[in-house]
Amino acid sequence: MDSSYPWISFMLALVKPKIFVNGQPVPDARWGQTHVPVGPGQYHVRVVTPWLSEMGPAEIQVPVGHGPGSKVYYKPPAVIFLKGAIGPEPQKTPGLLFMVLPFAALALVFLLMFVLILAG
C-alpha cells in the first residue's frame, strides 16, 4: 500500500491514514509505503484519513496471487468533503483544483494591481 498527500495538504503530516483489509485495521499504517502481509485471495481494502472526522474514504477490491503481491495507491482529497482516490497505479489528488484556484485568483489580483500601479 502506498499512500501520499499533495504538498498543499501539508497539515496531513500530523495524522496517519487508516487502512482496513476485509474490515480489519492494519497496524502501523503510515504515509508512504505500508506493507500488508496477506496470502493469495481477494481482499476488500478501505482507506480513510482521520481529519476532524474520517475524510477521503476510498475502497477497492484487490486480487492477490501467488508470488509478488499487489500494489495499491491512495491519495486523500485536497478538500475535506470529497472522496479519496485509490487504485492499482499512482492516483491524482481529488479536488486539487479547488485548492489551487483561490491562490491563482489571488495572484491574478496582485498582478492586476501591479500593472495598474505601473500604468498610473
C-alpha positions in Angstrom: 0.0 0.0 0.0 1.4 3.4 -1.0 -0.3 6.4 0.4 0.7 10.0 -0.1 -0.8 13.5 0.1 -0.1 16.6 -2.0 2.3 19.3 -0.7 -0.6 21.8 -0.5 -2.2 19.5 2.2 0.9 19.5 4.4 -1.2 19.5 7.6 -2.0 15.9 6.9 1.5 15.1 8.1 0.0 15.4 11.6 -2.1 12.3 11.1 -1.7 8.8 9.6 -4.1 7.1 7.1 -6.3 4.4 8.4 -6.1 1.2 6.3 -8.6 -1.6 6.6 -8.3 -5.0 4.9 -11.5 -7.0 5.0 -12.7 -4.7 7.8 -9.7 -5.3 10.0 -7.4 -2.3 10.8 -3.8 -2.6 9.5 -1.4 -1.8 12.4 1.3 0.8 11.9 -0.3 2.3 8.8 1.6 5.5 7.7 2.1 7.8 4.7 4.4 6.3 2.1 4.8 2.5 2.0 2.9 0.3 4.3 3.5 -3.4 3.8 0.4 -5.5 4.5 1.2 -9.2 4.6 -1.6 -11.4 3.1 -1.9 -14.7 1.3 -3.4 -15.2 -2.1 -7.0 -14.3 -2.4 -9.5 -11.4 -2.9 -9.3 -8.6 -0.4 -11.5 -5.5 0.3 -9.3 -2.5 1.1 -10.7 0.6 2.6 -8.6 3.7 3.4 -9.6 6.9 5.2 -7.7 9.9 6.5 -8.6 11.0 10.1 -9.1 14.8 10.0 -11.9 16.2 12.2 -13.8 13.0 11.0 -12.9 10.4 8.5 -12.2 12.2 5.3 -11.4 10.9 1.9 -12.8 7.4 2.1 -11.8 5.1 -0.8 -12.4 1.4 -1.3 -11.1 -1.2 -3.8 -11.2 -5.0 -4.3 -7.6 -6.3 -4.6 -6.8 -9.7 -6.1 -3.6 -11.1 -4.7 -2.0 -14.1 -6.5 1.0 -16.3 -5.6 4.4 -14.6 -5.8 4.8 -10.8 -5.5 1.8 -9.1 -4.0 -0.4 -6.4 -5.5 0.4 -2.7 -5.2 -2.4 -0.2 -4.2 -2.1 3.6 -4.3 -4.2 6.0 -2.2 -4.5 9.8 -2.3 -6.7 11.8 0.1 -8.7 14.7 -1.4 -7.5 18.3 -1.2 -10.9 19.3 0.1 -12.4 17.6 3.2 -15.8 16.7 1.8 -14.6 14.8 -1.3 -13.7 11.1 -1.6 -10.2 9.9 -1.9 -8.6 8.1 -4.9 -7.5 4.5 -4.8 -6.2 2.2 -7.5 -3.5 -0.1 -8.8 -1.5 2.8 -10.2 -0.5 6.2 -8.7 -3.5 8.4 -8.2 -4.2 12.1 -8.7 -5.4 14.2 -5.8 -9.2 14.7 -6.0 -10.3 18.3 -5.7 -6.8 19.8 -6.1 -8.3 22.4 -8.5 -10.5 23.7 -5.6 -7.3 24.4 -3.6 -5.3 25.9 -6.5 -7.9 28.2 -7.9 -8.1 30.6 -4.9 -4.3 31.0 -5.0 -4.4 31.6 -8.7 -7.2 34.2 -8.3 -5.2 36.0 -5.6 -2.1 36.0 -7.8 -4.1 37.5 -10.6 -5.4 40.3 -8.4 -1.9 41.2 -7.3 -0.7 41.1 -10.9 -3.5 43.4 -11.9 -2.8 45.8 -9.1 0.9 45.9 -10.1 0.0 46.6 -13.7 -2.4 49.4 -12.6 0.3 50.9 -10.4 2.8 50.9 -13.3 0.3 52.3 -15.7 -0.8 55.1 -13.3 
